[in-house]
Amino acid sequence: TLDHVQSYINTRLSEGAADETVRKELTTLRRVLKYATGRKRMHQDFRALFPEFRVEYVPRDRYLAPQHLALLLAALPGKRRLWVLLAAYLGCRASEVEALHWELHIDLDTKWALLPGTKTRKSRRRVPLSDPVLEALRSEWRASVRVVEPWKNVRRDLNRACETVGLSRVSGGVEVQDGPVS
């Protein structure tokens, strides 16, 4: 019922769940109920079960200072360092890092990368390759299609590495900036 869903929302918020997390959970519930309706397992309009719950998503604005990035890289296995360098210096989303192909997206001669923009058409963009990224790319170049291999547990592994070196949590879209961590 509508009261059950509202009670769930109230409970999750009282537990400290973020508004955005609750919104995602409600989206999942909506999809399950829509599926049940389509399979004739539910005979009422599932949309009537959801109270008004709007959330304005505001991503965290978090940057790593170069010295903190160095600490994080030192805590990661060698095969993951290039992945993090690309995400940090190029401002890539996790999906964009993993979509990079040597021949299509990386030009070591002109020192540019073409980010494929996996979420929106406008997110496709060209970015310059900084010296640390160029050095890493040159040392990692190989005759394969992908620049890096997919990283299934990126958030978990990054958070563990951050804990190891005493940094606050980061996400798959870490960026580097000069100056202190904000």
C-alpha positions in Angstrom: 0.0 0.0 0.0 0.9 3.6 -0.2 1.3 3.6 3.6 3.8 0.7 3.4 6.0 2.5 0.9 5.9 5.8 2.9 6.8 3.8 6.1 9.7 2.3 4.2 10.9 5.7 3.1 10.7 7.1 6.7 12.5 4.1 8.1 15.4 4.3 5.6 15.8 8.0 6.1 15.8 7.5 9.9 18.5 4.9 9.5 20.6 7.6 7.8 20.2 6.5 4.2 20.9 9.3 1.7 17.9 10.7 -0.2 19.5 9.5 -3.4 19.9 6.0 -2.1 16.3 5.8 -1.1 15.3 7.2 -4.6 17.3 4.4 -6.2 15.7 1.8 -4.0 12.2 3.1 -4.9 13.1 3.0 -8.6 14.0 -0.7 -8.2 10.7 -1.4 -6.4 8.8 0.4 -9.2 10.5 -1.7 -11.8 9.7 -4.9 -9.9 6.0 -3.9 -9.6 5.9 -2.9 -13.2 7.3 -6.3 -14.2 4.7 -8.0 -11.9 1.9 -6.1 -13.5 3.1 -7.1 -17.0 3.2 -10.7 -15.9 -0.4 -10.5 -14.5 0.9 -11.0 -10.9 -0.4 -7.6 -9.8 -3.8 -6.3 -10.6 -3.7 -2.7 -9.3 -1.9 0.3 -10.7 1.5 0.2 -9.0 2.0 3.9 -9.6 -0.6 4.7 -7.0 1.6 3.0 -4.4 4.3 5.7 -4.5 4.2 9.0 -2.6 5.8 12.1 -4.0 9.6 11.7 -3.4 11.8 13.9 -5.4 15.6 14.2 -4.9 17.9 16.7 -6.4 21.2 14.8 -7.0 24.2 16.8 -6.1 27.5 14.9 -6.7 30.3 15.3 -4.2 33.0 17.8 -5.3 36.1 15.9 -4.3 39.6 16.2 -5.7 42.8 14.5 -4.8 46.0 16.6 -4.4 48.9 15.1 -6.3 50.6 13.8 -3.1 47.4 12.0 -2.1 47.1 10.4 -5.5 50.7 9.2 -5.2 49.7 7.6 -1.8 46.7 6.0 -3.4 48.6 4.6 -6.4 51.3 3.1 -4.1 48.5 1.2 -2.3 47.1 -0.4 -5.5 48.4 -3.4 -7.5 50.4 -2.4 -10.6 47.6 -3.4 -13.0 45.2 -0.9 -11.4 47.5 2.1 -11.3 47.0 3.1 -15.0 43.2 2.8 -14.5 43.3 5.3 -11.6 45.8 7.6 -13.4 43.4 7.8 -16.4 40.4 8.5 -14.2 42.2 11.1 -12.1 44.0 13.1 -14.7 41.5 12.8 -17.6 38.4 13.3 -15.5 36.9 10.1 -16.8 33.9 8.2 -15.5 34.7 4.6 -14.7 32.8 3.4 -17.8 34.9 5.8 -19.9 38.2 4.6 -18.6 37.2 1.0 -19.4 36.0 2.0 -22.9 39.3 3.4 -24.0 41.0 1.6 -26.9 44.6 2.3 -27.9 43.9 2.9 -31.6 40.6 4.7 -31.3 41.2 7.0 -28.3 44.9 7.5 -27.4 47.3 9.5 -29.5 50.7 9.5 -27.8 52.3 11.6 -30.6 49.9 14.6 -30.4 49.4 14.0 -26.6 45.6 13.9 -26.8 42.9 11.4 -25.7 39.4 11.2 -27.1 37.1 10.2 -24.3 34.3 8.1 -25.7 31.6 9.7 -23.5 29.6 6.7 -22.4 26.7 8.4 -20.7 25.6 11.2 -23.0 26.5 12.2 -26.5 27.9 15.5 -25.2 30.3 13.7 -22.9 32.5 12.6 -25.8 35.4 15.0 -25.6 39.1 15.5 -26.3 41.5 16.0 -23.4 45.3 16.6 -23.3 47.5 14.0 -21.9 49.6 15.3 -19.0 53.2 14.2 -18.5 52.4 11.6 -15.7 49.7 10.0 -17.9 51.9 10.1 -21.0 54.7 8.4 -19.2 52.4 5.7 -17.8 50.7 5.1 -21.2 54.0 4.8 -23.0 55.3 2.2 -20.5 52.0 0.3 -20.6 51.5 0.3 -24.4 50.8 -3.1 -25.8 49.2 -4.4 -29.0 45.8 -5.0 -27.5 42.5 -3.3 -28.0 41.7 -2.0 -24.5 44.0 0.4 -22.6 42.9 -1.1 -19.3 40.9 -4.2 -18.3 37.5 -3.8 -16.7 37.6 -3.5 -12.9 34.5 -5.2 -11.4 35.0 -4.0 -7.8 36.5 -0.6 -8.4 34.7 1.2 -5.6 35.4 -1.5 -3.0 39.0 -1.7 -4.0 39.6 2.0 -4.1 38.0 2.5 -0.7 40.2 -0.2 0.8 43.3 1.4 -0.7 42.2 4.8 0.7 41.7 3.2 4.1 45.1 1.7 3.9 46.8 5.0 3.4 44.5 7.1 5.6 42.6 9.0 2.9 38.8 9.6 2.9 36.8 7.6 0.4 36.9 8.3 -3.3 34.8 7.1 -6.2 35.5 5.7 -9.6 35.6 9.2 -11.0 38.5 10.7 -9.0 40.1 13.8 -10.3 43.4 15.4 -9.4 43.9 19.1 -8.6 46.8 21.1 -7.2 46.3 22.1 -3.6 44.6 20.5 -0.6 42.0 17.8 -0.8 38.6 19.4 -0.7 
